[in-house]
Amino acid sequence: MTLTLPSHGTPAHGTAQPAEIRGVLPEISRASPSSHPAREVITMGRVGVDIYPLEVGRSLADVDKFGKYLGGSPTNVAVAAARHGRRSAVITRTGADAFGEFIHKALRGYGVDDSFVTAVRGLPTPVTFCEMFPPDDFPIYFYRYPKAPDLQIAAGELDLAAIKAAGLFWATVTGLCDEPSRTATLAALACRERRHPTVLDLDYRPMFWSCADDAREWTRQALAAVTVAVGNLDECEMAVGTRDPDRAADLLLALGVRLAVVKQGPAGVLARSASADVRVPPVPVTVLNGLGAGDAFGGALCHGLLAGWDLDLTIRVANAAGAIVASRIACSDAMPTTAEVAALVGRNLE
């Protein structure tokens, strides 16, 4: 088996040609988090190391070559936002191990502030494997045992002043699946006092929950504290009990969010607010790995919301960013720049 490492800060293209990291990752100041200027984007939740096959269309039982990448949905969103030039940070926890150190180095290499990333002794940094059977079958295997360190985020450790001051705060439903992360996530959302944009990624992974009813209960509590909800049809069904995109968007708005974004896969994206209804078709690409597309969408959504773009442009750019990553193998290493997305949508986004 061959394991290769990505070159951080440069997106992977096509089948990806990851290069080994040797002394190219800049160190950042270890000053206290509150000493930093206000972050434009802070995300919170899952992190890990993606061990992805570099061979498409083969079972893990037969794959010989793998790439090692930074992973975890909210972590990828922070990376994606940084690729658009945003000052981003992630709140998460790793194991006190070599993979944890890799995560710090990778974040710094991507320009993401790792001041809020701390280690948990006795719990290993999670790893994730996947298989790629394009265009729409991407089995994913999480190794988060006995418990993921990112579920050990505690409310008392949060820099609530930094969270409140951030231009945009992004939390996930996965962060609600266990304590103390659940209480910490709700505390972080509460301190925002529903300042816009405060985002909940519905990010529902059934294997992290005892049952869908529990997930729905805690999701509803979190939705009461946010202004934007983002999810696919499965996630919307968990949150509001329907797979109908229009009905789901209306129900999310009825719960008090200002913007509901419903991702429909091959049917495109529906985004609805009190004053706008946007429907964007999918961007045609040759899909290699669809697993990071939603995170690229999220990072571009953050950028558009902070830039003050109209809803149609914001969703078109986010949709295009997701399509670009779906055409590549990696997730974090594949996040596009604003210029790359602009070329695909045919618009000047500067």
N, C-alpha and C positions, 0 to 999 in steps of 0.2 A: 504494500500500500504506500502511495506517495501522498504526502501532505504538504501543500504549498500555502504561502501567506500572501494576502493582498497588499498592494501598495496604497497606503492610506492617503486620502486627499485627492485621488485620481479615480474617477469612476471606471468600473470594468465594463467592457463592451463585448457584445456577442457571446462567444463561448468563454470569455474571460481568460486572461493570461496573468494570473496573480504573481507578483514578484516578492521576493523575500525582503523583510524589513531589516535594514542594518543601519542604525544610527541616523535615521532620517526623521525621527519623531521629536518635535520640539518639546522641551520641558515648559510647564507653566508654573507661575507662582503658586505656592501653597499657602497664600495669605488666607485669612478667614473669609468665608463666603460673603459676609456683609461688607467687606472692603471693596468688592467689585462694583462697577457701575451697574445700574439696573439692567437685567437681562431682557431681551426682547421676547424670548421664548424660554419657558421652563416646562419640561415634561417630567412625569413621575411614573415609576413602575418598573416593568419587567426589563431585565438585561440578561445576557448570556453570550455564549460563543456558538456561532453557527458553524457546523462541520458539514459543508454541502458537497455533494458529488460534482465533479467536473465532467461527468459523463451523463448525458441526457438520454432518457429512455431505458435505463438499466436499473434493476433492483439493487438495493444496498448489498444484497448477498453477493453481487457480481462486480460491484464497483471497486476499482483499484486506486483511483486518484480523487483526492478531496481538497477543498480549499477551506481555510480557517478565516472566519469573518466575525466582526462585531455583530451582535444580534439583540433581539428583544424589541417589540413594537414601539413603545414610547422612546426608547433609545434611538431607534432608527429614525423616528420623526424628528428628534433633535438634530441628528446628523443631516437629514434632508433640509431642515430649516437653515442650518449652517451653510449648506451648499448654495442657498439663495442669499447668502450674505448676512443672515440674522445672527445676533449674539445669542447663542442658545446654551442651555445647561440642562442636565438631567439629574433628577433625584432618584437614587437607587442604591442597592447594596450588592456586593460580590462576596465570594469566598475569599479567605486570606490565603490565596494560592497563586500559582503562576498564571492561570487563566484570568484571575482577578487583575493581576498586573497587566496582562495583555489588554484588558478592557480599558484601563486607565491610559495606556499608551495609544490605543486606537482612538479614543475620544479626543485626546490632545492632537493627534495627527489630523483629525477631521475638523479641528477648531471648535470643539464642544467643551465647555467648561465642566471639569470633573470635580469641582469643589464639594459637591453634595454627594459624592460617591464614596461610601465607606465599606469596610470589610466586616464580615461576621465570622468569627472563628468557629470551627467545627462544622460548618456547612460548605460543601463544595460549590464553586461557581457552576451554574447550569450549562449544559451543552444541548444543542438541538441538531438533529439530523433530518434530512428530507430526501424524498425521491422526486424525480421530475419526469412526468409523462405528459408532455404538452398535447393539446393546448389547455386542458382543464383538470388534470389529475396530479396533485402535488401532495402526497401523504407527508405528514410531518410528525416527528417523534421527539417529545420533550423529555429530557432527563433532569428532573428537578427534585431529586430525592436526597435525604429524607424530607427536606423542605427547602424551597428556594430562598437564598439570602434576601432577595428583593421583597419577600413577604415579611421580612423582619424590620422594615422601615417603621419607626415609632413616632408618634405625634410629638413627643417631647424633644426629638432630635431635629425637627423641621425649623428652617429659617423662615418663619411666617412673614416677616417683613419683606424678604426677597420675593417670596411667592406673591404677596399682595402687590408689590411694585412692578412685577413683570408685565411686559406688554400683553402677553398671552400666556395662559397656563393650560396645560394639557394633561388630563388624567385618564385612566382606563378602568374598565369594569374588572379586569383581571386583578387589579389592586384591591378590589373589594372582597376577594374570595376567601381571605383568611386574616386573622389578627396576628400582629398589631397593624399590618398594612391597611386594613379596612378603616380603622379609627383614624389613622394618619391621613389617608386619602380624603376622608370626609372633613377632617380638620383643615386640610389644605384648601379644599373647595370652599368651606365656610368662610375662611379668612378673606377670600376674594370678594365676598358680599355681592355676588353675582355681577361683578364688573365684566364688561364685554371687551374682548372675547375670553370666556372661560369654557373650555371644551371638555366634553366627555366622549372618549372613543368607546363605543359599546363593546368592542373587543371581547366577545363572549367565546370562551374555550370550555366546552362542556366538561372536559377531563379535569378541570381545576375546581369544579363545583360538585357538591353532593346531589343537587337537583336543580332544575331550571327555576323552580319556584323561589328558592333561596336567592338565586342570581337576580331574578326579577325584583324581589323585595328590596335588595340593597341598591340595585340600579335605580329604582324609583327614588330612593332617598338621595342618591347622587344627582339625579336629573333635576331635583328641586333646587340645586345650588349652581347650575351651569346655564350658559346662554347659547351654547352650540352643542348639538348631538350629532355624531357621525357613526353610521353603521351599515352593514350589508343586510340583506333580507333576513338571514338567519338571526342576526343580532337584533334587528328590529322586532322580529317575532318574539324573541325572548323578552324584550323590554316592554312592548305594548300589545303583544298578542295577535299581531297580524303580519302577513307577508305581502299584503297589498301595499305598494309603495306610496300611493296617494293617501290612503288611510293611515299608514304608519307616520307619514310626515305630519298629517293633521293632529294625530294623537300626541306626538312629541311636542308640537307647538302648544297644544292644550295643556301640557304639563309645565308650560312656562318658558321653554327655550325660545330664543329669538330666531334661530336658524336650525333647520333639520336637514341633514344630508343623508340620502338613502342611496347606497351603492348597489346597483342591480346587475353587476357582471356584464354579460353580453348585451343587456338592454340599456346600458349606460348609467347615468347618474341623474337623480332628481334632487334638487335643492329648493327648499321653500322657506320663506319668511312671511311676515304679515303683509309685506308689500311686493314680493317678487316670487315668481315661480319659474325655475330654470330647469330645462331638460337637455342634457348633453349626451349625444350618442357616443359609443365607444370609439377609440382611436384604433384603426387597423394596424396591427404589428404582428410580427412572427414571434409568438410567445415561447420563451424558454423556461421561465420560472415565475409563476404568478404570486409567490409568497410575499414579496416585498412591495408589490404595487400599491397596496393600501397605505403603507407607511410613506412612500413617496408622495402619494395623494395628500396625506396629512401634512407633510412638511410644506408642500406648495400651498395648501389651504391656509396654513399659518401665515405664510408670506403674503398671500393675497389679502387676507383679513387685516393684517397690520399695514399693508400698503394702501388700504382704503379703496381697492378696486371694486367695480360693480360686481354683483353676484355672478353674472354670466361669465365674465372674464375670469374671475377667481376659480370657478368650477371647471372651465375649459382648460385652464393652465394646470390645475390639480389633476384632471383626468389625463392630460398629456404626460405629466410627470410619471403617473402610475404606469402608463403604457410603455414608457421608455424603460422603466425598471423591469417590467414583465418580459421585455425582450433580452434581458441579461440574466446571468446565473445568480450573482450575489444580491444581497439586499443593501446593507449599509454602503458597501463599496461601489454600488451601482447608482447611487442617488445622483440625479442630473443637476447641472447648474441652470440658472435662469436662462442663460444664452442657449443652452441645448433645448430647453423647453420652448423658448421663443421661436427657434428654427422650426420646430415641429408644428406649432400653432400658427406660424406665419405672422406674428405680431412683434412689434418692438416693445419689450417689457421693461426697459430701463427707465 
